[in-house]
Structure formats: structure tokens, C-alpha cells
Amino acid sequence: MTVQDKVAVVTGAARGIGKEIARTLMHAGAKVVIADLNIADAEACAAELDATDTQAMGVAMDVADEAQVDTGIATAAEKFGGIDILVSNAGIQTVAPMEDFDFAAWKKLLAIHLDGAFLTSRAALRHMFKQGRGGSIILMGSVHSKEASVLKAPYVTAKHGLIGLAKVIAKEGAAHKVRANVVCPGFVRTPLVDKQIPEQAKALGISEDDVIKNVMLKHTVDGEFTTVEDVAQAVLFFASFGSNALTGQSLVVSHGWYMQ
């Protein structure tokens, strides 16, 4: 179980969960590709993780843009000699009641989460199949891949959809020794979650402290946020697993919020 000398592309990796995943994979021996909307952010993150420019690189990638995805994955494969691991992590969040939810906002969220997962997976699979050395596709789901919450119709829909996509990839990739899995975090204290706290407080008519205690962390066993390190270790586990025994499976990382 190792990722030594493997090539890993991580989307949305210039900050937050994605950055910690990239750091964890690199420290475990992988070469990492920091894919992010802003090339300056991606390159700065790569330079921070690897000043030698031999273990990390940055690429610009709007995951909902087919041409940018294909170009970014091809650039990564050319520099490092292939693609072995994809972590489809890029995502956004918008909260609103169903009756007020803007259709354009719905479509944007689904495009980033679902179209992005499809496009990056497809591009990575084309390289993995051609290389013939197997690989690992890891989609970033959520506890909302298993559960539902108010105010999050497109997010819950998208995260449920990733479970189905991973199962198809697992079946189609098996003949090529390509595995597919979903990591499903609970609430992680990132800027994405920090943005939701006042939004949910306003929508629900409660305080921000109540959002944290009685909405976000209510069902955990310890009242603790999931950490970026928790999520990164789960990704490393799937990325380094050596057989198809766990392909198609999802792993919830939520301090007991959801127990399968």
C-alpha cells in the first residue's frame, strides 16, 4: 500500500481540503498536480509544497470546462509521465430554500460537482487505460452523499450523484485495474463552511453559534468538526490500496455524524 512515485492530480487544491490532500500525498511519495481555477494560486501552492519543482506543479483548471480539463490533465501527464491518481475535490456551496433557489445557481453547482467529476475522471481514465498500470479515482463526496439537509437541494443532489458515478467507474475500470471510491466528509472548518454559517443562521432565523452546535455538529459523537487532515488520510488510504477489494465503496469521515 503505497503512492511512492505515483502521479496525483488534485482539483481545487490551492487551499483547504484539496491543499492538505496534495500535501499528504506528496509527503507519502507522490508527485502532485495542483489544479485550480486561478493559475497563480495553483503555482503558488505548488511552490510552497515543493520548492524544487520536481514533486509538484500547478495547472489552471475550470473543472466544468471540457477543454481546460483535458489540457490540464494532458499537461500533468506530459510533465510527470502519466496519471495514477485523481482526486476530484473542487466544489462550491450555495444555500437557499427550494422555493427561492435560483435556477442558474442550481446549474452552476451541479456543473462544478457533477460535470467536473465526470470530465476530470474521463480525462484521467483515458491516460490510465492507455498506460496499463492501473490507477485510483477518488471523488470528494460528503455526508450529504448519504443524508439530506434543508437549504441544500443541488448540493445533496450532486453529492448523491457522485456515489453512482464512482460505481460505474469502478465497474468499467476494473478490467484496467483502475479503482474508484468516494470520500464523504462531515463539516470541515474551511472557508466554504465558514461562508455557510451566517447564511444558514439568516435562513433558519437562529444564531451562528446555534448553526454550529445544533445544525452542523449536532449528530457528531464529540461535537467536533472533521479536519482537513482526517479527510486527507482517508484519501491516502484509498489511493494506496493495492487491489479492487474496496472499489466502488464510499467512506464517511464525520466524527460519527453518519454511521453506515
Secondary structure by P-SEA (a helix, b strand, c coil): cccccbbbbbccccccaaaaaaaaaaaaccccccccccaaaaaaaaaaaccccccbbbbbbccccaaaaaaaaaaaaaacccccbbbcccbbbbbbccccccaaaaaaaaaacaaaaaaaaaaaaaaaaaaccbbbbbbbccccccccccccaaaaaaaaaaaaaaaaaaaaaccccbbbbbbbbcccccaaaaaaaaaaaaaacccaaaaacccccccccccccccaaaaaaaaaaaaaccccccccbbbbcccccccc
